[in-house]
Amino acid sequence: MTERGPQRGSHSSKGQGHRDLTKGPILSTLLIFSAPTLASNILQALNGSVNSVWVGRLLGDSALAATANANVVMFLVFAAVFGFGMAATVKVGQAFGAGQVDAARRTFGTAIGLCVGLSLVLAPLGWVLTPHLLHAMRTPPEIFGYALTYLRLIFVAMPASTITVIVGMGLRGAGDAQTSLRFMVVSVVLDIALNPLLIAGLGPIPPLGIAGSAVATAIAAYVSMIGLVLYVYARNLPLRLRRRELAYLIPHPAELRYILVKGLPMGAQMLMISASGLIMIGLVNQEGAMISAAYGASLQVWTYLQMPAMAISAALSAMAAQTIGAGLADRLGKITRAGLILNITITGTLTLLLLAFDRPVLSLFLGPTSPSVDAARHIQFLASWSYVLFGMTIVLFGTMRAGGVVLAPIIVLGIAMYPVRLGFYAAAYPALGPDAIWLSFPVGSAAAVLMATMAYRRPGWRQKARVVDQDECSEETHADGECDGRMAPAL
């Protein structure tokens, strides 16, 4: 196998829109690189929270519970997009680490073509299947109509949201986390401004109710997507596709195989989380509308607790992928430790703050006089701290994902969220009642971090980490007709 230095072709990968993540102090580099992704995630969460405040205040608890049910479904739908996007991020990062920009563009083009095609199929299909999805979730009758209208219109925004997500993840693999943040700001400002206007109406604009919230989200998604694409071309960022490169949007067999083989298991991880969320929604809905509203408000708060770990893990994957691409295997363990430190510090601090100010925070969603506030505070007290443990699991998965590990996370999450979490619920419910639902979160998270640590410490995945599988090499993959596959040193 031909051995090539990581500097080969690196001159073409440098420049605007690309950042070398293989150099410099690890903790500060990871913190700085993850900060825009974290800010973007927090903005997205803030967007959802502010919209929930408008829905809850203007339309009531039933409408708020309806958006919670609908958002779980959309998380489920976007699991596949996330998986394919993460697979593309890893391979784009490895290509940039090895200095091969054309290979990165080919991977990026395949990911865009695949995911946009899927979204154009799933959006109309989701519109048709929405009633069946809501029935499967045992959505209470008093919120069913709200959820049906809201979810159907959110499906309309799916193609734009898909393009925005994939472009942002591809740019992150190239070391650019700033661009997607800029257009997340555009989307959030538009969505927040349009929500009350379209819900309640103003002047010639009629009140659209719950539909107004979804329409506002769709408008913001399409405006942000168009702006992002135009910006990529206007600034000539490394992943833009021109002339003959536009053919990369037709999925290349080798690239498609990689994205499917790696992306489907990564997406399956999100599907497991989403399916577990659907099951939990079903269990909560059985407790009545008040508890369902309390849980909906709790989900809004928990979104903030999940965001730091998700951002750190995403940044860590890109950083680790470039490190593997450059053959700097000795940095991986240090990158993982830095990620764990950041997660414990940020998520832990955020958890303490949210628990300290839980009543005013939850009252934003439910209203200060709602009977659901006290129920939501109780849920927060029992379950919120589990997200520190969950974050540690996600960080460990981030490094392993950059090394091509896709099965171990599925096994870990499958065991933690089903036999452990649901088993605990079934065993404890007769004695604890609804508290068994809330306590199942920390029980499942503790099991997940224990198993993830054991999987991370196994040496096998480190020895198999490499830039490009030898089986994927072909003349079409690289213009020089040679295979650039290079085994990384033992990690």
C-alpha positions as CSV (number, residue, x, y, z in Angstrom):
1,M,0.0,0.0,0.0
2,T,1.4,3.4,-1.0
3,E,2.3,5.6,2.0
4,R,1.7,9.3,1.5
5,G,2.3,12.2,3.8
6,P,-0.7,14.1,5.0
7,Q,0.6,17.3,3.4
8,R,0.0,15.9,-0.1
9,G,-2.4,18.2,-1.9
10,S,-2.9,20.2,1.2
11,H,-2.3,23.5,-0.7
12,S,-5.6,23.1,-2.4
13,S,-7.5,22.5,0.8
14,K,-6.3,25.6,2.6
15,G,-8.0,28.9,2.4
16,Q,-11.3,30.5,3.2
17,G,-13.8,28.2,4.7
18,H,-11.3,25.6,5.8
19,R,-9.7,25.2,9.2
20,D,-6.9,22.8,10.1
21,L,-8.0,21.0,13.3
22,T,-4.9,18.8,13.6
23,K,-2.7,21.6,15.2
24,G,-2.7,23.7,18.3
25,P,-3.7,23.0,21.9
26,I,-6.5,20.5,22.0
27,L,-8.9,21.7,24.7
28,S,-8.9,25.3,23.5
29,T,-9.2,24.3,19.8
30,L,-12.1,22.0,20.6
31,L,-13.8,24.6,22.7
32,I,-13.4,27.3,20.0
33,F,-14.5,25.0,17.2
34,S,-17.5,23.6,19.1
35,A,-18.6,27.1,20.2
36,P,-20.3,28.1,16.9
37,T,-22.1,24.7,16.8
38,L,-23.1,25.0,20.4
39,A,-24.4,28.6,19.7
40,S,-26.3,27.3,16.7
41,N,-27.9,24.5,18.7
42,I,-28.8,26.9,21.5
43,L,-30.3,29.3,19.0
44,Q,-32.3,26.4,17.6
45,A,-33.4,25.4,21.0
46,L,-34.3,29.0,21.9
47,N,-36.2,29.2,18.7
48,G,-38.3,26.1,19.6
49,S,-38.7,27.4,23.2
50,V,-39.9,30.9,22.2
51,N,-42.3,29.4,19.7
52,S,-43.6,27.1,22.4
53,V,-44.1,30.1,24.7
54,W,-46.2,31.8,21.9
55,V,-48.1,28.6,21.3
56,G,-48.7,28.0,25.0
57,R,-49.7,31.5,25.8
58,L,-51.8,32.2,22.8
59,L,-53.4,28.8,22.2
60,G,-53.2,27.0,25.5
61,D,-51.7,23.8,27.1
62,S,-53.3,21.5,24.5
63,A,-51.6,23.2,21.6
64,L,-48.3,23.1,23.4
65,A,-48.6,19.4,24.1
66,A,-49.5,19.0,20.4
67,T,-46.2,20.6,19.3
68,A,-44.3,18.3,21.6
69,N,-45.9,15.2,20.0
70,A,-45.1,16.6,16.5
71,N,-41.5,17.5,17.3
72,V,-40.8,13.9,18.4
73,V,-42.0,12.7,15.0
74,M,-39.8,15.2,13.2
75,F,-36.8,14.1,15.2
76,L,-37.5,10.6,14.1
77,V,-37.7,11.6,10.5
78,F,-34.4,13.6,10.6
79,A,-32.6,10.7,12.2
80,A,-31.7,9.3,8.8
81,V,-30.5,12.8,7.6
82,F,-28.4,13.1,10.7
83,G,-26.8,9.7,10.1
84,F,-25.9,10.4,6.4
85,G,-24.7,13.9,7.3
86,M,-22.4,12.5,10.0
87,A,-21.0,9.9,7.7
88,A,-20.3,12.7,5.2
89,T,-18.8,14.9,7.9
90,V,-16.4,12.1,8.9
91,K,-15.2,11.4,5.4
92,V,-15.0,15.1,4.4
93,G,-12.9,15.6,7.5
94,Q,-10.6,12.7,6.7
95,A,-10.2,14.0,3.1
96,F,-9.3,17.5,4.3
97,G,-6.9,16.0,6.8
98,A,-5.2,14.2,4.0
99,G,-5.3,17.3,1.8
100,Q,-7.7,15.9,-0.9
101,V,-10.4,18.5,-1.6
102,D,-11.9,16.9,-4.7
103,A,-12.6,13.7,-2.7
104,A,-14.3,15.8,-0.1
105,R,-16.5,17.5,-2.7
106,R,-17.4,14.1,-4.2
107,T,-18.5,12.9,-0.8
108,F,-20.4,16.1,-0.1
109,G,-22.2,16.0,-3.5
110,T,-23.3,12.4,-2.9
111,A,-24.7,13.3,0.6
112,I,-26.6,16.3,-0.8
113,G,-28.1,14.3,-3.7
114,L,-29.1,11.4,-1.5
115,C,-30.7,13.4,1.3
116,V,-32.5,15.9,-0.9
117,G,-34.0,13.1,-2.9
118,L,-35.1,11.4,0.3
119,S,-36.7,14.5,1.6
120,L,-38.6,15.1,-1.6
121,V,-40.1,11.6,-1.1
122,L,-40.7,11.8,2.7
123,A,-42.3,15.2,2.8
124,P,-45.5,14.3,0.8
125,L,-45.4,10.8,2.4
126,G,-45.3,12.4,5.9
127,W,-48.3,14.6,5.0
128,V,-50.3,11.6,4.2
129,L,-49.2,9.4,7.1
130,T,-49.4,12.1,9.8
131,P,-52.8,10.9,11.2
132,H,-51.5,7.3,11.5
133,L,-48.3,8.5,13.3
134,L,-50.3,10.4,15.8
135,H,-52.7,7.5,16.4
136,A,-49.7,5.3,17.0
137,M,-48.4,7.7,19.6
138,R,-51.8,7.6,21.4
139,T,-52.2,11.3,21.0
140,P,-55.0,12.5,23.3
141,P,-58.2,13.6,21.4
142,E,-58.1,17.1,22.8
143,I,-54.7,17.8,21.2
144,F,-55.0,15.6,18.1
145,G,-56.3,18.3,15.8
146,Y,-53.6,20.7,16.8
147,A,-50.9,18.1,16.2
148,L,-52.3,17.1,12.9
149,T,-52.2,20.6,11.4
150,Y,-48.9,21.5,12.9
151,L,-47.0,18.3,11.9
152,R,-48.3,18.3,8.3
153,L,-47.1,21.9,7.7
154,I,-43.7,21.1,9.3
155,F,-43.3,18.4,6.7
156,V,-43.5,21.1,4.1
157,A,-40.3,22.6,5.4
158,M,-38.5,19.3,5.3
159,P,-36.6,19.7,2.0
160,A,-35.2,23.1,3.0
161,S,-34.2,21.9,6.5
162,T,-32.5,18.9,5.0
163,I,-30.3,21.0,2.7
164,T,-29.4,23.3,5.5
165,V,-28.4,20.5,7.8
166,I,-26.3,18.6,5.2
167,V,-24.5,21.7,4.0
168,G,-23.8,22.7,7.6
169,M,-22.4,19.3,8.5
170,G,-20.3,19.2,5.4
171,L,-18.8,22.6,6.2
172,R,-18.1,21.4,9.7
173,G,-16.0,18.5,8.3
174,A,-14.0,21.1,6.5
175,G,-13.4,22.9,9.8
176,D,-16.0,25.7,9.2
177,A,-18.6,26.0,11.9
178,Q,-19.2,29.7,11.5
179,T,-21.1,29.8,8.3
180,S,-24.0,27.6,9.4
181,L,-24.2,29.6,12.6
182,R,-24.8,32.8,10.6
183,F,-27.7,31.4,8.8
184,M,-29.1,29.8,11.9
185,V,-29.4,33.3,13.3
186,V,-31.3,34.3,10.1
187,S,-33.7,31.4,10.6
188,V,-34.2,31.9,14.3
189,V,-34.9,35.7,14.0
190,L,-37.4,35.1,11.2
191,D,-39.2,32.2,13.0
192,I,-39.5,34.0,16.3
193,A,-40.7,37.3,14.6
194,L,-43.3,35.5,12.4
195,N,-44.7,33.2,15.0
196,P,-46.9,35.6,17.0
197,L,-47.8,37.5,13.8
198,L,-49.1,34.4,12.0
199,I,-50.6,32.8,15.1
200,A,-52.7,35.7,16.2
201,G,-52.9,37.7,13.0
202,L,-52.3,41.4,12.5
203,G,-54.1,43.8,10.1
204,P,-54.7,42.1,6.8
205,I,-53.0,38.9,8.0
206,P,-55.6,36.5,9.4
207,P,-55.0,34.6,12.6
208,L,-53.8,31.1,11.6
209,G,-53.6,29.5,15.1
210,I,-51.3,26.5,15.4
211,A,-50.9,26.5,11.6
212,G,-49.3,30.0,11.8
213,S,-46.5,28.6,14.0
214,A,-45.7,25.9,11.5
215,V,-45.9,28.3,8.5
216,A,-43.5,30.6,10.2
217,T,-41.0,27.8,10.7
218,A,-41.3,26.8,7.0
219,I,-40.8,30.4,5.7
220,A,-37.7,30.7,8.0
221,A,-36.3,27.4,6.8
222,Y,-36.6,28.2,3.1
223,V,-35.2,31.7,3.4
224,S,-32.2,30.5,5.5
225,M,-31.5,27.6,3.1
226,I,-31.5,29.9,0.0
227,G,-29.2,32.4,1.8
228,L,-26.8,29.6,2.9
229,V,-26.4,28.2,-0.6
230,L,-25.9,31.6,-2.2
231,Y,-23.3,32.4,0.5
232,V,-21.3,29.2,-0.2
233,Y,-21.0,30.2,-3.8
234,A,-20.5,33.9,-3.3
235,R,-17.6,33.2,-0.9
236,N,-16.2,30.3,-3.0
237,L,-16.1,28.0,0.0
238,P,-14.1,24.7,-0.5
239,L,-17.2,22.5,-0.8
240,R,-19.0,24.5,-3.5
241,L,-19.7,22.5,-6.6
242,R,-19.1,24.0,-10.1
243,R,-19.3,22.9,-13.7
244,R,-18.2,19.2,-13.9
245,E,-18.4,18.9,-10.1
246,L,-22.2,19.3,-10.3
247,A,-22.2,15.7,-11.5
248,Y,-21.2,14.8,-7.9
249,L,-24.9,15.4,-6.9
250,I,-25.6,12.2,-8.7
251,P,-24.6,9.7,-6.0
252,H,-21.3,8.0,-6.9
253,P,-21.4,4.2,-6.1
254,A,-18.4,4.1,-3.9
255,E,-19.4,7.3,-2.0
256,L,-23.0,6.1,-1.7
257,R,-21.9,2.8,-0.3
258,Y,-19.8,4.5,2.3
259,I,-22.5,6.9,3.3
260,L,-25.1,4.2,3.5
261,V,-22.9,1.6,5.3
262,K,-21.7,4.2,7.9
263,G,-24.7,6.5,7.8
264,L,-27.5,4.0,8.3
265,P,-26.1,2.8,11.6
266,M,-25.4,6.4,12.7
267,G,-29.0,7.3,11.8
268,A,-30.2,4.2,13.6
269,Q,-28.7,5.6,16.8
270,M,-30.9,8.6,16.4
271,L,-33.8,6.4,15.4
272,M,-33.4,4.5,18.6
273,I,-33.5,7.7,20.6
274,S,-36.5,8.9,18.6
275,A,-38.4,5.6,18.9
276,S,-37.7,5.6,22.6
277,G,-39.0,9.2,22.7
278,L,-42.2,8.1,21.0
279,I,-42.6,5.3,23.5
280,M,-42.1,7.7,26.4
281,I,-44.6,10.1,24.9
282,G,-47.1,7.3,24.7
283,L,-46.5,6.3,28.3
284,V,-46.8,10.0,29.4
285,N,-50.0,10.5,27.3
286,Q,-51.6,7.7,29.3
287,E,-51.2,9.8,32.4
288,G,-53.5,12.6,31.1
289,A,-53.4,16.0,29.4
290,M,-51.9,17.8,32.5
291,I,-48.9,15.4,32.8
292,S,-48.5,15.5,29.0
293,A,-48.3,19.3,29.0
294,A,-45.8,19.1,31.9
295,Y,-43.7,16.7,30.0
296,G,-43.9,18.9,26.9
297,A,-42.4,21.8,28.9
298,S,-39.8,19.5,30.3
299,L,-38.7,18.4,26.8
300,Q,-38.2,22.0,25.9
301,V,-35.9,22.5,28.9
302,W,-34.1,19.2,28.2
303,T,-33.4,20.4,24.7
304,Y,-30.9,22.9,26.2
305,L,-29.3,20.2,28.3
306,Q,-28.7,18.0,25.3
307,M,-27.3,20.7,23.1
308,P,-23.8,21.1,24.6
309,A,-23.0,17.4,24.4
310,M,-24.3,17.2,20.8
311,A,-22.3,20.2,19.7
312,I,-19.1,19.0,21.4
313,S,-19.6,15.5,20.0
314,A,-20.1,16.9,16.5
315,A,-17.1,19.1,16.7
316,L,-15.0,16.3,18.2
317,S,-15.9,14.0,15.3
318,A,-14.8,16.5,12.8
319,M,-11.6,17.2,14.7
320,A,-10.9,13.5,15.2
321,A,-11.6,12.7,11.5
322,Q,-9.1,15.3,10.4
323,T,-6.6,13.9,12.9
324,I,-7.1,10.4,11.5
325,G,-6.8,11.7,8.0
326,A,-3.5,13.4,8.9
327,G,-2.2,10.2,10.6
328,L,-1.8,11.9,14.0
329,A,-3.3,9.0,16.0
330,D,-1.7,10.0,19.3
331,R,-4.0,13.0,19.6
332,L,-7.2,11.0,19.7
333,G,-7.2,10.1,23.4
334,K,-6.5,13.7,24.3
335,I,-9.3,14.9,22.1
336,T,-11.7,12.6,23.9
337,R,-10.6,13.7,27.3
338,A,-11.0,17.3,26.3
339,G,-14.6,16.6,25.1
340,L,-15.5,14.9,28.4
341,I,-14.2,17.8,30.4
342,L,-16.2,20.3,28.4
343,N,-19.4,18.2,28.6
344,I,-19.2,17.8,32.3
345,T,-18.4,21.4,32.9
346,I,-21.0,23.0,30.5
347,T,-23.8,20.4,30.8
348,G,-23.4,20.2,34.6
349,T,-23.4,23.9,35.1
350,L,-26.4,24.3,32.9
351,T,-28.3,21.6,34.7
352,L,-27.7,23.2,38.1
353,L,-28.9,26.6,36.7
354,L,-32.1,25.2,35.2
355,L,-32.9,23.3,38.4
356,A,-32.3,26.5,40.5
357,F,-34.6,28.6,38.4
358,D,-37.1,25.8,37.3
359,R,-40.3,27.6,38.3
360,P,-39.9,30.8,36.2
361,V,-38.4,28.8,33.3
362,L,-41.3,26.3,33.2
363,S,-43.8,29.1,33.7
364,L,-42.7,30.6,30.4
365,F,-44.1,27.6,28.6
366,L,-47.1,26.8,30.8
367,G,-48.1,30.1,32.3
368,P,-47.6,30.9,36.0
369,T,-51.1,29.6,37.0
370,S,-51.0,26.4,35.1
371,P,-51.4,23.2,37.3
372,S,-48.8,21.6,35.1
373,V,-46.0,23.8,36.5
374,D,-45.6,21.8,39.7
375,A,-45.8,18.5,37.9
376,A,-43.1,19.7,35.5
377,R,-40.8,20.8,38.3
378,H,-41.1,17.4,39.8
379,I,-40.1,15.8,36.5
380,Q,-37.1,18.1,36.2
381,F,-35.9,17.2,39.7
382,L,-36.0,13.5,39.0
383,A,-34.7,13.3,35.5
384,S,-32.7,16.4,34.4
385,W,-29.3,15.4,35.9
386,S,-29.2,12.3,33.7
387,Y,-28.2,14.4,30.7
388,V,-24.7,14.9,32.2
389,L,-24.3,11.1,31.9
390,F,-25.9,11.0,28.5
391,G,-23.5,13.7,27.3
392,M,-20.5,11.6,28.3
393,T,-21.8,8.7,26.3
394,I,-22.3,11.0,23.2
395,V,-18.8,12.4,23.5
396,L,-17.3,8.9,23.6
397,F,-19.4,8.0,20.5
398,G,-18.0,11.1,18.8
399,T,-14.5,9.8,18.8
400,M,-15.4,6.3,17.9
401,R,-17.6,7.5,15.0
402,A,-14.6,9.3,13.5
403,G,-12.8,6.0,13.6
404,G,-15.6,4.3,11.7
405,V,-17.3,2.6,14.6
406,V,-21.0,2.4,14.0
407,L,-22.3,-0.9,15.6
408,A,-21.2,-0.5,19.2
409,P,-23.2,2.7,19.7
410,I,-26.3,1.0,18.4
411,I,-25.9,-1.9,20.8
412,V,-25.2,0.4,23.8
413,L,-28.2,2.6,23.1
414,G,-30.4,-0.3,22.3
415,I,-29.7,-2.0,25.6
416,A,-29.8,1.2,27.6
417,M,-33.1,2.6,26.2
418,Y,-35.1,-0.6,25.9
419,P,-34.4,-3.5,28.2
420,V,-32.9,-1.2,30.9
421,R,-35.1,2.0,30.7
422,L,-38.3,0.3,29.8
423,G,-37.6,-2.7,32.0
424,F,-37.1,-0.4,35.0
425,Y,-40.4,1.4,34.1
426,A,-42.3,-1.8,33.9
427,A,-40.8,-3.2,37.2
428,A,-41.1,0.1,39.2
429,Y,-44.5,1.5,37.9
430,P,-46.7,-0.5,40.3
431,A,-44.8,0.9,43.2
432,L,-43.8,4.4,41.9
433,G,-46.5,5.3,39.5
434,P,-45.5,8.0,37.0
435,D,-42.2,8.6,38.9
436,A,-41.1,5.3,37.3
437,I,-41.1,7.2,33.9
438,W,-38.9,10.0,35.1
439,L,-36.5,7.8,37.1
440,S,-36.0,5.6,34.1
441,F,-34.0,8.4,32.4
442,P,-31.1,8.4,34.9
443,V,-31.2,4.6,35.1
444,G,-30.8,4.3,31.3
445,S,-28.2,7.0,31.1
446,A,-26.0,5.4,33.8
447,A,-26.2,2.1,32.0
448,A,-25.3,3.8,28.6
449,V,-22.2,5.6,29.9
450,L,-20.9,2.4,31.6
451,M,-21.2,0.4,28.4
452,A,-19.9,3.2,26.2
453,T,-16.8,3.4,28.4
454,M,-16.2,-0.3,28.0
455,A,-16.6,-0.1,24.2
456,Y,-14.3,2.9,24.0
457,R,-11.5,1.2,25.9
458,R,-11.5,-1.8,23.6
459,P,-8.4,-1.6,21.4
460,G,-9.8,-3.2,18.3
461,W,-11.6,-0.2,16.8
462,R,-8.4,1.9,17.2
463,Q,-6.4,-0.5,15.2
464,K,-8.9,-0.5,12.3
465,A,-9.3,3.3,12.0
466,R,-8.1,4.5,8.6
467,V,-8.6,7.3,6.2
468,V,-10.3,5.4,3.3
469,D,-11.1,1.7,3.2
470,Q,-8.9,0.0,0.6
471,D,-12.1,-1.6,-0.8
472,E,-13.4,1.9,-1.7
473,C,-10.4,2.9,-3.8
474,S,-11.1,3.3,-7.5
475,E,-9.9,5.5,-10.4
476,E,-13.1,7.5,-10.2
477,T,-12.5,8.3,-6.5
478,H,-9.3,10.2,-7.2
479,A,-8.3,12.1,-10.3
480,D,-4.7,10.7,-10.3
481,G,-6.1,7.1,-10.6
482,E,-4.3,5.9,-7.5
483,C,-5.7,4.8,-4.2
484,D,-5.1,7.2,-1.4
485,G,-6.1,4.8,1.3
486,R,-3.6,5.0,4.1
487,M,-3.7,3.0,7.3
488,A,-3.6,5.2,10.3
489,P,-1.1,4.2,13.0
490,A,-2.4,2.1,15.9
491,L,-4.4,4.4,18.0
